[in-house]
Amino acid sequence: MTKFTTAAATAALMALAAPAMAQNIIVVAHGQANDPFWSVVKNGAALAGEHTGANVDFRAPEVFDMVAMSQLIDAAVNQQPAGLVVSIPDADALGPSIRRAVEAGIPVISMNSGGDVAAELGVLLHVGQSEYDAGRAAGERLAEMGGTKAICVNQEVGNVSLDQRCAGFAEGFGGPVNVVPTQNDPTEVQSRVRAALESDTEVNAVLGLSASLVGEPSIAAVEALGRDDVLVATFDLSAGFLEAVSEGRAAFAIDQQQYLQGYLPVAFLALHAEYGLMPGGDVPSGPNLVTQDTAGQVIELSAQGIR
């Protein structure tokens, strides 16, 4: 059993065995309201609240906005919760607010993004994946599958974690990689990907940074052009993209198990408030590559908002 599996299983068992806890735990995430990825994180946090008896308040700005997010963190600090969970897509913008929480004596755990800066900000531990390493793994795999020239489609420009994904991808891929910035809009993504493929027919690999917002529209763009030579992969999961993987219309998906990113920090903070318990280090929730051989196993769970 891996270190991560052991930590996750132990946390789950401890949370299930814990008595009802009345602590208030606030989660402040950067994910936008229309991004299905974050609904899975929220589902995990909600389940941890049910298992531990903690009151979980999940908050996020309506759009990717670091000023609004820092204000949400400041408001959470003013409420003096038993614990605070944050994602850290921009440490420069959010650092002062996170430090304010730490200085106020509020235990803070980060999740999803910011693992490389969390300790510097006083965060107790991080639950997530190394975005750079995950991007590099994606690049290596697409190169092995025959990719020679690629685009990395970034739907959330300014999110440092997404920049790290594209940077890692470029290193692992080895060949030319062009970053295509777009808005958080599947229709625009499809249009931009199609334009990129039409303007450079040598591009034969596409990496999306979100399954539903980028991965699925990228498949649509490729199929509209009749380009069955183009490999499409994405970070994260959606039922639609997994179906494409299982059918051989997409290469693979990178699963960072965001349900755990919501669940584990809440469970850890509830146990910390009640018993003073806390793991001794970060918990890597990914990456895991979901390929054609394994996609069918997680399609239903993705549709249910768990994977």
N, C-alpha and C positions, 0 to 999 in steps of 0.2 A: 504493500500500500504506500502510495507516495506521501510526501510530507503534506502536500496540499489536501489530498483526500483525507488524510488522518485529521488535519485541522478542521476541515469542513464537517466531517462526520461527527467529530467530538463536539463541535459547537452546536450542531443540530440536536444531538442527543441531550446535551446539557440544557439547551433552551426548552426542549420538550419536557424535561424533567423538572424545570424550575416552577416554583409557585407563582401565583398571580402577582405581577408587579405593576405598580401604578405610576411608574416614572414617565415623564414626558420626554420624548426623543424627537428632535426636529431634523429632517433631512432637507438639505438645500442642494439641488442639482442644477446643472446648466442646460439640460436637455429641453428642447423646444416642445411645445404642446402637441404638435402634429407628428412627432417622431415616435413610431411604435416601439422603438428600442427602449425608451424611457418608461413606457407603460409596464414593461416587463420588470424593470428595476423597482418601480413602485409596487408591483404585485409582490415581489420578494420582501420588500420592507413591510408591507401590510401583513404578510403571513408571519413574519418574525414578531410583529406586534401581537398577533393572535396567540402565538405560542408562548410568549413571555408575559403577556398582560400589560405590556407597555402601551402608552398612548403615542402613536406615531403620526406626525404631521409632516407631509411631503410637500415641499414648495419648489417652484421653478419659475423663472421669467417666461413670458409669453414668446419671446424671441431670444436669440443668442445675444445677450447684453450683459457685459461684465459689471457695468455700473448698477444695473437693476439687481444683479445677483449679489453684489457686495452689500447692497441695501437690505436684501433678504437675510443675509448672514447677520448684519448688524441688528436687525429686528429680532432675530432668533436669540442673539446674545442678551438682549434686553429682557427676554422672557426667562432667562436662567433655567434652561432645560437640564435634565439629568445627563444628557448627552447630545452631541451635534455630529451629524454626518454631512460631509461636503464632498463635492467633486471639485477638482482644481484645474480647469482648462487653461487658466492664465494666472500664474503665481504672482506676477507683478501687480495685477489689478486686484486680486482677492487676498493677497498676503496680509495686508493691514487688518482686514476684518477678521481673518482667521486667527491672527495673533491676539486680537482683542478678545476673542472667545477663550483662547488658552489662558491669557492673563486674568480673565474673570473666573478661572478655575473650572471651566466647563470641559469635560473630556471630549476630544475631537478625534474622529476617525475619518479618513478620506477614502473615497472609492472611485473607481472608473478611471479617473485621470489625476495626474499630479504625484504619482508614486515617487518620482525622482526628486521632488522638492518637499514632500510632506514632513519629513523629519526636521528639516530646517525651520519649518513654521511651527513646530511644537506638536504636530499631530502624532497620536499614539501609534498608529499603524495604518497601512494602506491595503485595501482589498481591490485587486484589479490585475491587469496584465501589463507587461512592458510593451508599449506601443511600437517602439522602434524595433525591438526584436521580433514582434509579431509581423510587422511590415517586411522585415528582412526575410522571414520564413515564407511569406507569401511570394516575394520576389524570386526566391530560390526555386519554389515549386513551379511557378509559371514559366520560368526559364527552362526547367527540366521538361516541361510539357511542350516546349517548342516556341515559346514566346521570344521574340527578338527585338521588338520595339513596342513601348507601352505608354499608356496614359494612366495617371492616378487622379481620380475625380474627387475633389474636395468640396463638399456641400456646406461646410461650416468654416469659412476662412476666418482665421484669427484664433481658432482653437489649437493650442500648441500640441495637444495630443494627436490631432489629425495631421498636423504638419510632420510630427515624428513618424507617423505611419507611412507617409509618402517618402520621407527621407530614408527610412529603413528599407522600404520597398525598392528604391533606386539602387541601394547598395547590394541587396540580395539579387536583384534582377540582372545587374551587370550591363545590360544594354541601355540604349537611350530611353529615358522616361520623361514625359512632359506632364506637369501638373495642370489640370483643367479645373479652375475655380468656378463654382456655380452657387446658386441660391438653394435653400432647403425646399425645393419644389420639383417633384418627379417629372412634370411636363417639361420644365426648363432643362433638367438633367438629360432627358432623352434627346432633346434638341441639340444640346451642346456636345453630347457624345457622338451623335450622328454627324454633326458638322466636323468634329475632330477626325472621324474615320474617313469622311469624304475628302477632307483636305490633305490627308496623308494616308494613302492606301497601304503603306508599309507597316502601319500600326496593327499589330495582331494580338494585343493583350490589353485588357482593361481591368483596373482594380478600383472597385468602389469602396467607400468608407462607411456605407450604411446599406443594409440589404434591401429594405423597402424603398428608401428614398433615392438610392443610386443603383444598387445591383439590379433590381427588376427593370427600371427604365433603361439601363444599359443593355440588358438582354433584348428589350423591345427595339432599341436602336439598331443593334447588330442584325436582328432578324428582319427588320424592315429593309435593310440594305442587302439582304441575302448573303451576308458574310459569315458562312459557317466555318471559316478559318480563324475567326477571332475568339480567343479565350477570354471568358469573363469570370472574375472572382470578386468576392466582396468580404468586407468585415461584417460580422454579426449575421443574424439569421432572420428569415421571414419564411412563412409557409410557402409563398409563391416562389421565392428564390430556391428553397430546398427542393421543391418539385422539379425545377429546372435542372438542378444538380443531379437528382435521381434519374432524370430522363436523358442526361448527357448533353443538355443545352447550355450548361454552365460548368465551370471547372471545379470550384469548391467554395466553401464559406469558412470564415474564421470565427469560431465561437469563443467569446470571452466569458460566457456564462454570467450575464448581467443579472440574472435572478439572484445569484449568490452575492453580487455586489450590493443588492438592496437588502437581502436577508441577513448576511453575516454581521455587518456593522451594527445593525439594530440589536441583534441577539447579543453581540459582544458588549455593547454599551448597557443593555438591560442587566446583564450578568455582573458587569462592573459596578453598576449602581447598587445592586443588591448584595453582592458578595466580595467586591473588590477584585474580581477575576479579569484577566486580560491576556491574550496570547502574547508571546514574547517577540513576535516579529510579523512582517507583512505576510499576507495570504495571496498567492498568485491564483487568480481565477481562470487564467488562460495563458497562451492561446491553444486552442484545439482545432485542427483542420477537419471539417466535415466534407467528406468526398462522396462520390456516387455510391460507394459501398455502404456508407453509414447514414446518408441523408434521410432515407425512408424511416429510420428509427425515431427521428426527432421532428418530423413534419407535424404530427398531431400535437405534440407539446408546444411547438412554436405557435400554432394556431390558437392554443389555449392561453398564450401569454406567459409561458414558463421557460421556453428555450428561445 
